[in-house]
């Protein structure tokens, strides 16, 4: 199993492989966010862990900044989509200094990070949020019972899928909760991924 996971992880570092894997389910994953946010009136967006630009098209009307630590992801994203693209770690205070955003967005990033790193990331995301702005997080849940969702969460290259209430506890350390929504998507009659959507404002 570990050999398979390492091989999968390496493959998903390639932007084309990542986009192909994400494509069939990308819209379903974003449904709770799209149902809640008025994109027509969203001015400045920071997409944290933006990958190869997967989310960029939905923010086409906004002043969009995508940041990722993978330079190849950023190279591909910048060649395909408009916006500002940054290679870096958003928890570094010298990255995007003195900037603030209406929408600070993280899609399926934090299950790659341990608790300490998540706390650091949430704290910086809070500081990057403008007055009246919101932090939006979508991430992978580890279901308690044996299921397709639990198996896929355990096989994911992110090693830190968490039970839903653990996510809630982490989010609320740095942010005041406005919305918290567990949800699932996958095949008809077979949920494959359990997720959570959180909206918060800086405390």
C-alpha positions in Angstrom: 0.0 0.0 0.0 2.8 2.4 0.8 4.4 1.9 -2.6 1.1 2.6 -4.3 0.6 5.7 -2.2 4.1 7.0 -3.0 3.5 6.4 -6.8 0.1 8.1 -6.7 1.6 11.1 -4.8 4.3 11.5 -7.4 1.9 11.3 -10.3 -0.4 13.9 -8.7 2.4 16.4 -8.5 2.1 16.7 -12.3 -0.4 19.3 -13.2 -2.1 17.4 -16.1 -2.6 14.3 -13.9 -3.9 16.4 -11.1 -6.4 18.3 -13.3 -7.6 15.0 -14.9 -8.2 13.4 -11.5 -10.1 16.4 -10.2 -12.2 17.2 -13.3 -15.1 14.8 -12.9 -15.8 16.0 -9.4 -14.6 19.6 -9.2 -18.0 21.2 -9.7 -19.7 18.9 -7.1 -17.0 19.7 -4.6 -17.6 23.5 -5.0 -21.4 23.4 -4.9 -21.8 24.6 -1.3 -19.4 27.5 -1.8 -21.0 28.5 -5.1 -24.5 28.4 -3.5 -23.5 30.7 -0.7 -21.1 33.3 -2.3 -22.1 36.1 -4.7 -19.2 36.0 -7.1 -20.4 38.9 -9.1 -19.7 41.2 -6.1 -16.5 39.5 -4.9 -13.7 41.9 -5.5 -10.4 40.5 -4.3 -9.7 36.7 -3.9 -6.8 34.9 -2.5 -6.8 31.2 -3.5 -4.5 29.4 -1.0 -2.9 26.2 -2.3 -4.3 27.0 -5.7 -2.7 24.1 -7.5 -2.5 24.4 -11.3 -5.4 26.9 -11.4 -8.2 24.5 -10.8 -10.4 27.2 -9.2 -9.4 30.2 -11.2 -12.2 30.1 -13.8 -14.9 30.6 -11.1 -13.2 33.8 -10.0 -12.8 35.3 -13.5 -14.5 38.6 -12.5 -12.4 39.2 -9.4 -8.9 40.5 -8.8 -7.5 37.0 -8.2 -4.3 35.9 -6.6 -3.3 32.2 -6.5 -0.5 31.0 -4.3 1.1 27.5 -4.1 4.4 26.1 -3.0 4.7 23.9 -6.2 6.4 26.0 -8.9 5.2 23.7 -11.7 1.6 24.2 -10.6 2.1 27.9 -10.8 3.9 27.8 -14.1 1.0 25.9 -15.6 -1.7 28.0 -14.0 -0.1 31.3 -15.1 0.0 30.0 -18.7 -3.7 29.1 -18.7 -5.5 31.7 -16.7 -5.4 35.4 -15.9 -4.6 36.6 -12.5 -1.5 37.0 -10.3 0.3 33.9 -9.4 2.7 33.5 -6.5 5.1 30.6 -5.6 5.4 30.6 -1.9 4.1 29.7 1.6 1.3 31.9 2.6 2.2 31.5 6.3 5.4 33.4 5.6 4.6 37.0 6.7 6.9 38.4 4.0 4.6 36.9 1.3 1.8 39.2 0.3 2.7 41.8 3.0 0.0 44.3 3.9 -2.5 42.8 1.5 -6.1 41.9 2.3 -8.8 40.1 0.4 -12.6 39.9 0.5 -12.5 36.1 -0.1 -9.7 34.0 1.3 -10.2 30.5 -0.1 -8.7 27.1 0.6 -9.9 24.1 -1.3 -8.7 20.7 -0.2 -5.5 22.0 1.2 -5.5 21.5 5.0 -5.8 17.7 5.0 -2.2 17.8 3.8 -1.1 19.6 6.9 -0.7 18.6 10.6 -2.5 20.5 13.3 0.3 23.0 14.0 0.6 23.9 10.3 -3.2 24.2 10.0 -3.3 26.6 13.0 -0.5 28.7 11.5 -2.3 28.8 8.1 -5.7 29.7 9.6 -4.1 32.5 11.6 -2.5 34.0 8.5 -5.6 33.6 6.5 -7.5 35.6 9.2 -4.9 38.4 9.0 -5.2 38.5 5.2 -9.0 38.9 5.4 -10.3 42.4 4.8 -13.0 44.0 7.0 -16.3 42.5 5.9 -14.5 39.7 4.1 -14.7 35.9 4.8 -12.5 32.9 5.0 -13.9 29.9 3.1 -12.5 26.4 3.6 -13.4 23.2 1.8 -11.7 20.1 3.1 -11.7 16.3 3.4 -13.4 14.6 6.3 -12.4 11.2 7.7 -15.8 9.4 8.3 -16.0 7.4 11.5 -17.5 4.3 10.0 -16.1 1.9 7.4 -17.3 3.2 4.0 -16.0 4.2 0.5 -15.5 7.7 1.9 -13.3 6.5 4.7 -11.2 4.3 2.4 -10.7 7.1 -0.1 -9.8 9.5 2.7 -7.2 7.0 4.0 -5.7 6.6 0.6 -5.6 10.3 -0.2 -2.1 11.7 -0.5 -3.0 14.2 2.2 -2.3 12.4 5.5 -4.5 14.5 7.8 -8.1 14.0 6.9 -9.9 14.6 10.1 -13.3 13.8 11.7 -15.8 16.5 11.1 -15.8 17.8 14.7 -12.0 18.0 14.8 -12.2 20.3 11.7 -14.7 22.4 13.5 -12.5 22.8 16.6 -9.5 23.8 14.5 -11.4 26.3 12.4 -12.9 28.0 15.5 -9.5 28.6 17.1 -8.8 31.5 14.8 -12.1 32.3 13.2 -15.6 33.0 14.3 -17.9 30.5 12.6 -20.6 31.8 10.3 -21.4 28.6 8.4 -20.4 24.9 8.9 -21.7 22.3 6.4 -20.7 18.7 6.1 -21.6 17.3 2.7 -20.7 14.4 0.3 -20.4 13.8 -3.4 -19.3 11.0 -5.8 -21.3 8.6 -7.9 -25.1 8.3 -8.1 -26.2 6.5 -4.9 -22.6 6.1 -3.8 -21.0 9.0 -1.9 -17.3 8.8 -2.4 -15.9 11.8 -0.6 -17.1 13.3 2.7 -16.3 17.0 2.9 -16.8 20.0 5.1 -17.4 23.6 4.1 -16.6 26.3 6.6 -17.1 30.1 6.5 -15.6 32.3 9.1 -14.5 35.8 9.9 -11.5 36.9 11.9 -12.0 37.1 15.7 
